[in-house]
């Protein structure tokens, strides 16, 4: 039976430098969302990549004395390496300097031109290289330092040149209609409100080509111009699924279900991008979610971590699943958040090592000792047993609802509420005391606990895939019984099945300074 398709993307990062924690955050969150849909039975296509053109790349390369292509090659390799280090399950990694992307960007340009939406004119206005964005004078501010700044706090410079324009001004009403008819198009709600009022205030035509440098995709028919980097950048989402070849194998994935981006680039994704697509006669993505920013709280972390902004160092130091869990649990998705050594250590030790790790370790080692290393005999279940098992099963529905609106932290909280309750259950049932008084009941309690751990481990896979996999291995759950449908009673642990020797899955973080 062909399953439902789900197409999800991250923003594509500028490889003008090495990846930082913000890039890692976005990739981890999008990976969790992608994995969730896969475990929920969908056919997922998950895309990430690098945005390699534009004046920022050009200027950085000049400063470093290398060609833009060399700079892009060097750093795109780092972004790919980061995707691996973070356990990202992306199905493709697009680089905008690839041939397929030139073809696709030139095709969308022609489609917009054929629709009468592109004309040649002259541009004079403010440009931020850091944001690769044009701003209206009213959006800029001349500060005491004599420098003019744009709305994101980056310096702007006056630009005057011949340029092609996109007739964005003609799309205001259609965009407002889109936001109204498809209220889920922009999330979270604050972002939607900002964009609606931006569009209501009136849209100007958008300068979409540059002539002062040549690091970009040539404008079809006028090679003196290169495309404005955002025209080509946004197009990556359709390039990867085969545009302009609508018979491409992956094209049925379009329109994308979800573009995950940072809040600073919401305007590009919810105003320019749908307008370009409308103009070119291409279906619109279903939803754009603008997540918040993560900041270093500024405290010194640990000597051995060195530069903690570096995602590789974070993963090396704290462990992959620990970093993933922390970022996904601690920062409500959509809001800004902080990360700090203490906060990561606290989540690692309290939630992962103490709550989930100990639950698994204590129940599995009792099983190893008292049940001959076999799944315990499940006797008649009591109300308490049924309650914890039902809670674990119900967490799936709660998580599904939360993930539907990208509330990743709530989905995780629902699963960890089960873990907390399971610990209370285990402590309350005192299986160690039952060992003497009622061994049959002890086995039922241990079975119930192990079965709860199985359900929790299945549900944890999107967020902490490596550790969840280890837990499922310890419960001898076959690889083809790890999807969300398998949380149900019908797939519960079978008494008498052999289990491997238990091992600790979630190590505690021990302060190195103190340990040495
Ligand atoms: O914006 N916290 O690239 P980029 C969280 N090439 N997210 C952050 C962050 C932080 N501290 N810093 C950056 C671009 N991000 C364009 C995108 S898409 C067609 C083109 C997020 O390398 C940022 O919001 O500056 C964006 O979603 C992504 O990282 C890449 O940022």
Boltz pocket constraint, residues with backbone or C-beta under 6 A from the ligand:
constraints:
  - pocket:
      binder: B
      contacts: [[A, 10], [A, 11], [A, 12], [A, 13], [A, 14], [A, 15], [A, 21], [A, 22], [A, 23], [A, 25], [A, 26], [A, 51], [A, 230], [A, 233], [A, 234], [A, 235], [A, 236], [A, 260], [A, 261], [A, 262], [A, 263], [A, 264], [A, 265], [A, 292], [A, 293], [A, 294], [A, 295]]
      max_distance: 6.0
